[in-house]
Amino acid sequence: VGRSEFAARAANDALPMRDAFAVLFFVSIGMLFDPRSLVQVPMVIAAVMFVVIIVKPLAAMLTVRALGQPLSTAIPVGAAFSQVGEFSFILGTVALSLGLINDDGWNALVAASILSIGLNPYVYRWARRLSSGKITKTLPIVSSQRAEINPNHCILIGYGPVGKIVHRLLKERGVEITVIDLNLDTIRALHDMGTNALYGDVLRQGTLDEAGIATAGSLILSADIDDAVEVIRHARHLNPDLHVIARCAHLRDAQALRNAGANVVAAGEAEVGVALAEVVTAGDERACSVAAEHRESIRRSLYNGPIVPKVGSKSRAYKSYLGK
């Protein structure tokens, strides 16, 4: 699945299951714990904790250093291993069934797992401070600036009739396009055309990241998505410089999309009104500029304001498009 078109969708859909299994893991550990073991086998618990907190992290650190990584990497990696993982319980169960350990050893393992899991966040936090303080002062400082925006990259959500028109226009302008759609046949057809396409739901966490939203210049919602407001807010959070063009079916939804961060909103009701007005005035002999002003005045009245922001408020990505 990880190498198929379903990779991004499967990863996003599996996140809730991962959290659910993590909850079951911690609950099961709590049910296995016998508080009397703290009094009955304290030395065994102390020995297990020594292995988990000291020996195991040191072994991980030495392994990372042997692979040529700096201490700034080895210390946090070692600290991350300072707890009992799920696989330890599998080995413990097998050892108990084979008679390699007794009940006291099993209870010590459970008690050590709870203690190590509780201590691990503090150990890791201390390790991060240590690795970023004294040891890494001699290392070069890495820039914390965000990745550079590519104004020529556009993420297109939806490849229906509207999406196909937008895709064709963008392609004619030489724009790099990444299409997100929920139709697998569409994604495969786009791949055959040489277009970068992603099968996934934009409402799922991680889909926009996979498409490269952090460095994209623009986002176009060509499909009428129910939760478009949340999509725009999330996209704005990941990339504040993004130029967002959104589509909605009804005029009543246009303002909410603007408030969410859309630079331009196209409402189906308004555009149908403009198209009908053009049909009604088809025999008018006025100049093209006058006709364009007439269309704009209709849009203003329908949208209760201009649908295109002032030039000064446009994003850098959109300004680069204007210069093409």
C-alpha positions as CSV (number, residue, x, y, z in Angstrom):
1,V,0.0,0.0,0.0
2,G,2.9,2.4,0.8
3,R,4.0,2.3,-2.8
4,S,0.6,2.6,-4.4
5,E,-1.6,5.6,-5.2
6,F,-3.3,5.0,-1.8
7,A,-0.2,5.7,0.2
8,A,-1.0,9.3,1.4
9,R,-4.7,8.4,2.0
10,A,-3.9,5.2,3.9
11,A,-1.4,7.0,6.1
12,N,-3.9,9.8,6.9
13,D,-6.7,7.3,7.6
14,A,-4.5,5.2,9.9
15,L,-3.7,8.1,12.3
16,P,-6.9,7.7,14.4
17,M,-6.3,3.9,14.6
18,R,-2.7,4.5,15.8
19,D,-4.0,6.7,18.6
20,A,-6.7,4.1,19.6
21,F,-4.1,1.3,19.8
22,A,-1.8,3.6,21.8
23,V,-4.7,4.1,24.3
24,L,-5.3,0.3,24.5
25,F,-1.6,-0.3,25.1
26,F,-1.4,2.0,28.1
27,V,-4.7,0.7,29.5
28,S,-3.5,-2.9,29.2
29,I,-0.2,-2.0,31.0
30,G,-2.2,-0.4,33.8
31,M,-4.3,-3.6,34.1
32,L,-1.2,-5.8,34.3
33,F,0.4,-3.7,37.1
34,D,0.5,-5.2,40.6
35,P,1.4,-2.5,43.1
36,R,2.6,-5.1,45.6
37,S,5.6,-5.8,43.3
38,L,7.1,-2.4,44.3
39,V,7.5,-3.8,47.8
40,Q,8.1,-7.5,47.0
41,V,10.9,-7.1,44.3
42,P,12.3,-3.5,44.6
43,M,15.8,-4.6,43.6
44,V,14.7,-6.4,40.5
45,I,12.7,-3.3,39.4
46,A,15.8,-1.1,40.1
47,A,17.9,-3.5,38.0
48,V,15.4,-3.3,35.1
49,M,15.2,0.4,35.4
50,F,19.0,0.7,35.3
51,V,19.1,-1.3,32.0
52,V,16.2,0.7,30.5
53,I,17.3,4.2,31.6
54,I,21.2,3.8,31.4
55,V,22.3,0.8,29.4
56,K,19.8,0.9,26.6
57,P,20.2,4.6,25.8
58,L,24.0,4.3,26.0
59,A,23.9,1.4,23.5
60,A,21.7,3.5,21.2
61,M,24.0,6.5,21.4
62,L,27.1,4.4,20.7
63,T,25.4,2.9,17.7
64,V,24.4,6.3,16.3
65,R,28.0,7.6,16.9
66,A,29.4,4.5,15.1
67,L,27.3,5.4,12.1
68,G,29.1,8.8,11.9
69,Q,26.4,11.0,13.4
70,P,27.2,13.9,15.8
71,L,26.5,13.9,19.6
72,S,23.7,16.4,18.9
73,T,21.9,13.6,17.2
74,A,23.1,10.7,19.3
75,I,21.9,12.1,22.7
76,P,18.3,12.7,21.7
77,V,18.1,9.3,20.0
78,G,19.5,7.6,23.1
79,A,17.0,9.4,25.3
80,A,14.1,8.3,23.1
81,F,15.0,4.7,23.8
82,S,14.9,5.2,27.6
83,Q,11.6,3.4,28.0
84,V,10.0,-0.1,27.7
85,G,8.3,-0.6,24.3
86,E,5.6,-2.8,23.1
87,F,8.0,-5.5,21.8
88,S,9.4,-5.9,25.3
89,F,6.1,-7.3,26.4
90,I,6.0,-9.8,23.6
91,L,9.4,-11.0,24.6
92,G,8.4,-11.0,28.2
93,T,5.3,-13.1,27.5
94,V,7.4,-15.6,25.5
95,A,10.0,-15.8,28.3
96,L,7.3,-16.3,30.9
97,S,5.7,-19.1,29.0
98,L,9.2,-20.8,28.5
99,G,10.0,-20.5,32.2
100,L,12.9,-18.1,31.6
101,I,11.5,-15.6,34.0
102,N,9.1,-16.0,37.0
103,D,6.1,-13.9,38.1
104,D,8.4,-11.6,40.0
105,G,10.4,-10.9,36.9
106,W,7.2,-10.2,34.9
107,N,5.9,-7.9,37.6
108,A,9.2,-6.1,37.6
109,L,9.0,-5.6,33.8
110,V,5.5,-4.1,34.1
111,A,6.5,-1.8,36.9
112,A,9.6,-0.7,35.1
113,S,7.6,0.0,31.9
114,I,5.2,2.3,33.8
115,L,8.1,4.1,35.5
116,S,10.2,4.5,32.4
117,I,7.2,5.7,30.3
118,G,6.5,8.3,33.0
119,L,10.1,9.5,33.1
120,N,10.8,9.4,29.4
121,P,9.4,12.9,28.6
122,Y,11.6,14.5,31.3
123,V,14.7,12.5,30.2
124,Y,14.2,13.4,26.6
125,R,13.6,17.1,27.4
126,W,16.9,17.1,29.4
127,A,18.7,15.4,26.5
128,R,17.4,18.0,24.1
129,R,18.6,20.8,26.3
130,L,22.0,19.1,26.7
131,S,22.4,18.5,23.0
132,S,21.4,22.0,22.0
133,G,23.5,23.7,24.7
134,K,27.0,22.8,25.6
135,I,27.7,20.2,22.9
136,T,26.3,22.0,19.9
137,K,27.9,25.4,20.6
138,T,30.7,24.6,18.2
139,L,28.3,23.4,15.4
140,P,27.2,25.7,12.6
141,I,23.9,27.4,13.2
142,V,21.1,26.1,11.0
143,S,18.7,28.7,9.7
144,S,15.2,28.6,11.1
145,Q,13.6,30.4,8.2
146,R,10.8,28.8,6.4
147,A,11.4,27.0,3.1
148,E,11.4,29.3,0.1
149,I,8.1,29.7,-1.6
150,N,7.9,28.5,-5.2
151,P,5.4,31.0,-6.8
152,N,5.2,28.8,-9.9
153,H,3.7,25.9,-8.0
154,C,-0.1,25.6,-7.8
155,I,-2.1,23.0,-5.9
156,L,-5.4,22.3,-7.6
157,I,-8.1,20.6,-5.5
158,G,-10.6,18.8,-7.7
159,Y,-10.4,17.7,-11.3
160,G,-14.0,17.9,-12.4
161,P,-15.2,20.1,-15.4
162,V,-14.1,23.3,-13.7
163,G,-10.8,21.7,-12.5
164,K,-10.0,20.5,-16.1
165,I,-10.4,24.1,-17.4
166,V,-8.2,25.5,-14.7
167,H,-5.6,22.8,-15.2
168,R,-5.5,23.5,-19.0
169,L,-5.1,27.3,-18.4
170,L,-2.4,26.8,-15.8
171,K,-0.5,24.3,-18.0
172,E,-0.6,26.8,-20.9
173,R,1.1,29.3,-18.6
174,G,3.9,26.8,-17.6
175,V,2.7,26.5,-14.0
176,E,3.8,23.5,-12.0
177,I,0.5,21.8,-10.9
178,T,-0.2,19.2,-8.2
179,V,-3.8,17.9,-8.5
180,I,-5.6,16.4,-5.4
181,D,-8.7,14.3,-6.2
182,L,-10.7,11.5,-4.7
183,N,-11.3,9.7,-8.0
184,L,-8.6,7.0,-8.4
185,D,-9.2,6.7,-12.2
186,T,-8.6,10.4,-12.5
187,I,-5.4,10.3,-10.6
188,R,-4.1,7.4,-12.8
189,A,-5.1,9.3,-16.0
190,L,-3.2,12.4,-14.7
191,H,-0.2,10.3,-14.0
192,D,-0.3,8.9,-17.5
193,M,-0.4,12.5,-18.7
194,G,2.7,13.3,-16.7
195,T,0.9,15.5,-14.2
196,N,1.8,15.3,-10.5
197,A,-1.4,14.1,-8.9
198,L,-2.3,12.9,-5.4
199,Y,-5.1,10.6,-4.3
200,G,-6.4,11.8,-1.0
201,D,-8.9,13.8,1.0
202,V,-7.9,17.4,1.7
203,L,-9.9,17.3,4.9
204,R,-7.5,14.6,6.2
205,Q,-4.5,15.8,8.1
206,G,-1.3,15.4,6.0
207,T,-2.8,15.5,2.5
208,L,-1.9,19.1,1.9
209,D,1.6,18.5,3.4
210,E,2.1,15.7,1.0
211,A,1.1,17.9,-1.9
212,G,3.8,20.5,-0.9
213,I,1.5,23.2,0.5
214,A,4.3,24.7,2.6
215,T,6.2,25.9,-0.5
216,A,3.4,26.3,-3.0
217,G,2.6,29.7,-4.5
218,S,-1.2,29.2,-4.8
219,L,-4.1,27.0,-3.9
220,I,-7.2,26.6,-6.1
221,L,-10.3,24.9,-4.8
222,S,-12.1,24.1,-8.1
223,A,-14.5,21.8,-6.3
224,D,-17.3,22.9,-4.1
225,I,-16.1,21.3,-0.8
226,D,-18.4,21.3,2.2
227,D,-15.6,22.1,4.7
228,A,-13.7,24.5,2.4
229,V,-13.4,27.0,5.2
230,E,-11.4,24.5,7.3
231,V,-9.3,23.6,4.3
232,I,-8.4,27.2,3.7
233,R,-7.6,27.9,7.3
234,H,-5.3,24.9,7.5
235,A,-3.6,25.9,4.3
236,R,-3.1,29.4,5.6
237,H,-1.6,28.0,8.8
238,L,0.9,26.0,6.8
239,N,1.7,28.7,4.3
240,P,0.7,32.3,5.2
241,D,2.0,33.6,1.8
242,L,-0.4,31.3,-0.1
243,H,-2.7,32.9,-2.7
244,V,-6.0,31.1,-2.4
245,I,-8.8,31.0,-5.0
246,A,-11.9,29.3,-3.8
247,R,-15.2,28.2,-5.4
248,C,-18.6,27.9,-3.7
249,A,-22.1,27.1,-5.0
250,H,-24.0,29.8,-3.1
251,L,-23.4,33.5,-2.5
252,R,-24.1,33.1,1.2
253,D,-20.9,31.1,1.6
254,A,-18.6,33.6,-0.1
255,Q,-18.0,35.8,2.8
256,A,-17.1,32.9,5.1
257,L,-14.4,31.8,2.6
258,R,-13.0,35.3,2.5
259,N,-12.9,35.4,6.3
260,A,-11.1,32.1,6.3
261,G,-8.3,33.6,4.1
262,A,-9.4,33.2,0.5
263,N,-8.0,35.9,-1.8
264,V,-10.6,35.4,-4.5
265,V,-14.0,33.6,-4.3
266,A,-16.1,32.6,-7.2
267,A,-19.7,31.7,-6.4
268,G,-21.7,29.7,-8.8
269,E,-24.9,31.7,-8.3
270,A,-23.1,35.0,-9.1
271,E,-21.3,33.6,-12.2
272,V,-24.6,32.2,-13.6
273,G,-26.1,35.6,-13.1
274,V,-23.3,37.3,-15.0
275,A,-23.6,34.7,-17.8
276,L,-27.3,35.3,-18.1
277,A,-26.8,39.1,-18.1
278,E,-24.3,38.7,-21.0
279,V,-26.9,36.6,-22.9
280,V,-29.6,39.2,-22.4
281,T,-27.3,42.0,-23.5
282,A,-25.7,40.1,-26.4
283,G,-27.1,42.5,-29.0
284,D,-25.6,45.5,-27.2
285,E,-23.1,47.3,-29.4
286,R,-21.1,48.8,-26.5
287,A,-17.3,48.6,-26.5
288,C,-15.6,45.7,-24.8
289,S,-14.3,47.8,-22.0
290,V,-17.8,49.1,-21.2
291,A,-19.1,45.5,-21.3
292,A,-16.3,44.4,-18.9
293,E,-17.3,47.3,-16.5
294,H,-20.9,46.2,-16.8
295,R,-19.9,42.6,-15.8
296,E,-17.8,43.9,-12.9
297,S,-20.7,46.0,-11.6
298,I,-23.0,43.0,-11.7
299,R,-20.5,41.0,-9.7
300,R,-20.1,43.8,-7.2
301,S,-23.8,44.0,-6.6
302,L,-24.1,40.2,-6.3
303,Y,-21.1,39.7,-4.1
304,N,-21.8,42.9,-2.2
305,G,-18.3,44.1,-2.8
306,P,-15.3,43.4,-5.1
307,I,-14.3,39.8,-5.6
308,V,-10.6,40.6,-6.4
309,P,-8.5,42.2,-3.7
310,K,-6.5,45.3,-4.3
311,V,-3.1,44.9,-5.8
312,G,-1.3,45.9,-2.6
313,S,-3.0,43.1,-0.7
314,K,-2.1,40.3,-3.1
315,S,0.4,37.7,-2.2
316,R,3.9,37.6,-3.6
317,A,3.0,34.4,-5.5
318,Y,0.1,36.1,-7.2
319,K,2.1,39.2,-8.1
320,S,4.6,36.9,-9.9
321,Y,1.7,35.5,-11.9
322,L,0.7,39.0,-13.0
323,G,4.2,39.6,-14.3
324,K,4.1,36.6,-16.7
